[in-house]
Amino acid sequence: MVIGGLISNRNFGSFVGSDRNLLKPTGAFHEVDHPHLMSKSGKGSCNVILKQRIRGKCKCYLSSNPSFSRWSQSRMLDKFNLINGQSQKSDHAKINRTRSYYKSEEYDITEARVESLTSMEGSTDAIFVEGDVQEASPWWERFPKRWVIVFLCFTAFLLCNMDRVNMSIAILPMSQEFNWNSTTVGLIQSSFFWGYLLTQIVGGIWADRIGGKLVLGFGVVWWSVATVLTPIAAKIGLPFLLVMRAFMGIGEGVAMPAMNNILSKWIPVSERSRSLSLVYSGMYLGSVIGLAISPILISKFGWPSVFYSFGSIGSIWFALWQRKAYSSPKEDPDLSVEEKKLILGGNISKEPVSVIPWKLILSKAPVWALIISHFCHNWGTFILLTWMPTYYNQVLKFNLTESGLLCVLPWLTMAVFANIGGWIADTLVSKGLSITAVRKIMQSIGFLGPAFFLTQLSRVKTPAMAVLCMACSQGSDAFSQSGLYSNHQDIGPRYAGVLLGLSNTAGVLAGVFGTAATGYILQRGSWDDVFKVAVALYLIGTLIWNVFSTGEKILD
């Protein structure tokens, strides 16, 4: 007699068969660890023990053939690659004189025992001879959840800069349509920073108290709506446009503190540099995409299309964010035990911050090293990124088209070298170098590299070499993502949002004052004078960083 069956975790145990009756499953079973698929209990009966939680379907045959018995003892459960699963239905077939067939699809099995199976022909053995196993889950479902969070933050920052730089392109046809002079254009461009400055520290406090998921989601929705409403505000009147640009700055101002908060909870220190570098490279690539696509959209559909298309993408991102993101690993019900253990590293996860210890934070020298170094870093960075087209046009004599194309090069260079720096930093940490040493090395490159290449600009004799120096300056600048930009999470992971809000406020002020000061210097001096000021601040930042910074936790 031969019996074929599907086995599972519900109600499957002893099979009692007769050539005149239906086979019926009886009994129950329990979860145990398996060595062998089966053990033979003696003549006239056999036991099949499955000691591993499996899913899928198999066929079980009962036969009096002795060769089946010998063959079955060598079979192992692992050979079938059975995995967890479930099924739902079973069908029973009548047994004829020589054979009975039992079929059950997709049960969940941990232990199945087949015993006291008798037949008219003598002893009976049970064996598995065929497996129809459920496929493994897709690779994207097995992708580490912490890197899903990193990728979503990366795309949020990509959208952030896409929505920010589109105005720098659209302002040209807008100024022609609305008859704006250069002073009005400058006012519109600067209005973004009114809101951006307001929410740096506030965004950090909010993220540390209620979690980064809600704050970053709010920020993306807020600035996306403001982007979509920009053409409408412009057509209503200039005051409405200025308010809308400030509103956009409010939304983007919370992005960096919120991201810093959420990654401080999700990313272990061994992966901190590369994860932050990847996220910040999203900003650089966002600038590249925004600068490349905006002229095409404007030429084909008009300048409002830039704001409508870029702003609408935020709704897609927000839907994914709500579905996949959590503020911390302990809030994610689908996170595996292994990954949670890796992220938490055996540490007890603490509750969100309720009160910000401002006096304690501002009394720490490494905190002030962060703030001052961020100011020194952004002075040079904002000067290069803001005034670079003018430098290419006035000094290198490139036309406006060439200047625009070459403006993309620094962003691409920064995106590449930021990720290279991140992998180098994490490799050094994994090889035992202290976090303090790694942060000082990477930030020193981020300061001294740009300082060196800017001093060479006055010595180069060809435009090609000047462009190369600018690209190398920005490329080495990107190592800062593994230096000061990673240090907030090192010294105070619970207050990472607040710390970044503090230091980035100084960084934004450096950009505002540095951009204005550059125009003042150029009226009375030369580009060499502009670069000398930037180099001096880079050197000051290097000194302060190496003396006062640390990679150890100082705020708990």
Buried (B, 14 or more C-beta within 10 A) or exposed (E): BBBBBBBBBBEBBBBBBEBEEEBEBEEEBEEEEBEBBBEBBEEEBBBBBBBBBBBBBBBBBBBBBEEBBEEBEEBEBEEBEBBBBEBEEBEBEEBEEEBBBBBBBBBBBBBBBBBBBBBEEEBBBBBBBEBEBBEEEEEEEEEBBBBBBBBBBBBBBBBBBBBBBBBBBBBEBBBEEEEBEEEBBBBBBBBBBBBBBBBBBBBBBBBBBBBBBBBBBBBBBBBBBBBBBBBBBBEEEBEBBBBBBBBBBBBBBBBBBBBBBBBBBBBEBEBBBBBBBBBBBBBBBBBBBBBEBBBEBBEEEBBBBBBBBBBEBBEEBBEEBEEBBBBBBEEBEEBEEEBBEBBBEEEEEEEBBEEBBEEBBEEBEBBBBBBBBBBBBBBBBBBBBBBBBBBBBEEBEBEEEBBBEBBBBBBBBBBBBBBBBBBBBBBBBEEEBEBBEBBBBBBBBBBBBBBBBBBBBEEBEEBEEBBBBBBBBBBBBBBBBBBBBBBBBBBBBBBBBBBBBBBBBBBBBBBBBBBEBBEEBBEEEEBEEBBBBBBBBBBBBBEBBBEBBBBEBBBE
